[in-house]
């Protein structure tokens, strides 16, 4: 049964795709469009940048000690 028929018969309560159609017309919760992905992954991206900065500092200190 298609989504429209299921909604019409009252067996399905999901809403049809809507949302930020400006970015991706198939956008839903946990969508894969770049806009939603960027929003969802913000804290992960920030933590990754911090970890990379700490690694750069660590390797810079090792090089200073060797010289």
C-alpha positions in Angstrom: 0.0 0.0 0.0 1.4 3.4 -1.0 1.9 6.1 1.6 -0.9 8.3 0.3 -3.4 5.4 0.4 -2.3 4.4 3.9 -2.8 8.0 5.1 -6.2 8.2 3.5 -7.4 5.0 5.1 -6.1 6.0 8.5 -3.5 3.2 8.8 -0.5 5.4 8.5 0.3 8.5 10.6 3.5 9.7 9.0 3.5 13.0 7.2 4.5 13.3 3.6 8.0 14.6 2.8 8.2 18.3 3.6 10.6 20.6 5.1 13.6 22.5 3.7 12.8 22.0 0.1 15.2 24.8 -0.7 18.1 22.4 0.1 16.7 19.0 -0.7 13.1 18.0 -1.5 13.4 14.6 0.2 14.6 16.1 3.5 13.3 14.5 6.7 14.6 14.0 10.2 18.1 12.6 10.0 18.2 13.4 6.3 21.3 13.1 4.2 21.2 16.6 2.6 24.2 18.7 3.3 22.3 21.2 5.3 20.8 18.7 7.8 24.0 16.7 7.9 26.0 19.8 8.8 23.5 20.6 11.6 23.6 17.1 13.0 27.3 16.7 12.8 28.3 20.1 14.2 29.6 18.9 17.6 31.4 16.0 16.0 33.2 18.3 13.5 34.2 20.7 16.3 35.6 17.9 18.4 37.5 16.5 15.4 39.1 20.0 14.8 40.1 20.3 18.4 41.7 16.8 18.4 43.6 17.6 15.2 44.9 20.9 16.7 46.1 19.0 19.8 47.9 16.5 17.6 49.6 19.3 15.7 50.8 20.9 19.0 52.0 17.5 20.2 54.0 16.8 17.0 55.4 20.4 17.1 56.6 19.9 20.7 58.3 16.6 19.7 60.1 18.4 16.8 61.3 21.2 19.2 62.7 18.6 21.6 64.6 16.8 18.9 66.3 20.0 17.8 
